[in-house]
Amino acid sequence: MKKKVLAMTLAVMTFAMAGCGNVAEDANADNAASVVSSGETAAEGASDESDAVESASVEATIAEEEVPLAAALDPNTEYVFGTATLTYAEFYAGDVSSTDSYDAVSSATAKKYEIFPNMSTDFVDETSNAEGYNILGVKNVNVAVPADQAEEFAKINDSFAKADEEPAQYKIVSVENGQAQYSATVFNITDTVTDATAELLTGTNWGDYQLNVVENSTKYIRSSREDENLPIGTDIQGVILETKDGLKVGMEHLQSIWVMPYEISFNIEADNTHNQRVKFDNLSELSKLEEKEIVSVTFINQNDAYVYNFDPVYVKPVYRDVEVTGVIDEKEGTLTLTGVPEGLENPQIEAVYIVGKGHDSVKTNLCSGALEGETVTIDGAALSEAKSAQAEEGRYSVVISSDNYANIAVTVE
């Protein structure tokens, strides 16, 4: 479908980054506020022009309310709307601090290739991809293409499919020298939630860090195994984390974005030997989150987005060049540690014996509490019972946590 959109030129400059502002700021409010502020300044310096300035401010605000999406388009250009499959670098172009380090995310299994409808992969079948597949980017991304460039764009991106209607959210495409360039997303922000709670876990199964967004008054994000048809679920296209100082990092499917999108995981270390479940891409950007304060998460769907602003969550640094080992004496009921680093504030230890994998695993808590020395008392009787009750050999999960560093995993010998 071709459509020519008329919009006030004033709004073109102000709307492009709607929905990805600082912690307590809504982009629409920012735009309106900037117009009003300039009107007030002019009124103070030249009272005879105040009526004209106030009128312009009101008209600009009304224009944003009536045609917020069209305002990002060139009013003198005819556009063709449609959908296309984009790489992560193309999808996040203009929306994050850098897209230089995105690459294909590799999956070590042939499973889960259909888990996200908008996840683009090179999966063919379980025979061809027996060793796994690559996650390449995002499908069904809405785009607006200048009509005189639509044919050339279709040759560059053969996934481009024209739409019958103007989408509620899109990226603007321009073709230069045979290359497609993508604008920042013109977001259709459905809601900006300001009363959610964010918590950061470290040393999790899915990454060095896991940010959980917990809703209070709202219920938009799927947070259980049951598909409740919530707005933010498996159809999700992307997630952006934003820090207090303005760093924005885009997340990728099956390494940071999961079926329950309230859980967002990421690594900052290139060495991922401690976590074989996930292979992380874009580490140069993810590593910049270390020692930052995360204040906002934007969940991106095909036709809308939801912004969550919350109190700053500090990303505790990783304690590098440290290897902690532990020896369990079942008879004595002790765990003796070697290599615990200095400088840990309020150190805590937790030890668990695990038999099996995934949701069917059986866990036995051996100890949990303050770490006050190299030798820790464990529940030896519970460990013996757990071992005798299971034919399968179990494994230990021992973690040292602190107030100032990310969790340290202990290797039990």
Secondary structure, DSSP 4 states (H G I P E B T S, - for coil): -EEE----HHHHHHHTTTT---TT--HHHHHHHHHHHHHHHHHHH-GGGHHHHHHHHHHHHHHHHHSTTGGGS-TT-EEEEEEEEEEHHHHTTTTSS--TT--PEEESSS--TTSSTTEEE----TTTTTT-EEEEEEEEEEEEEEGGGHHHHHHH-TT-EE-SS--SSBEEEEEETTEEEEPPPB--EEEEE-S-EEEEEEEETTEEEEEEEE-SS---B--SSS----SBSTT--EEEEEETT--EEEE-BTTTB-SSTTEEEE---S--TT-TT-----HHHHGGGTT-EEEEEEEE-SS-EEEEEEEEEE-PPP--S--EEEEEETTTTEEEEE-PPS--SS-EEEEEEEESSGGG-EEEEEEEEE--SSEEE--HHHHHHHHHH-SS--EEEEEEE-SSS--EEEEE-
